[in-house]
């Protein structure tokens, strides 16, 4: 009975030692997982900030291009209307006024 008790005590001590080692390994793994999660979160946040910044820059460039295009279209429309209206006015103008107008334009050149 004493031999069995001694053997059981030895096995219990060995089991407790193995449990401590397993607990230490589990703790290391959990710490590693926690660190990896923090690193992943930081990487994702950084990546998201970079993507948002790029998207904002692209949107700003696009807005500038659209504004520039709109300005060019407006200027072209104004010029087209000015020429069309000028031609219409000249065609309806009496001949005497046309001659006087042409003389004043030529003198300004």
Secondary structure, 3 states (H helix, E strand, C coil): CHHHHHHHHHHHHHHHHHHHHHHHHHHHHHHHHHHHHHHHHHHHHHHHHHHHHHHHHHHHHHHHHHHHHHHHHHHHHHHHHHHHHHHHHHHHCCHHHHHHHHHHHHHHC
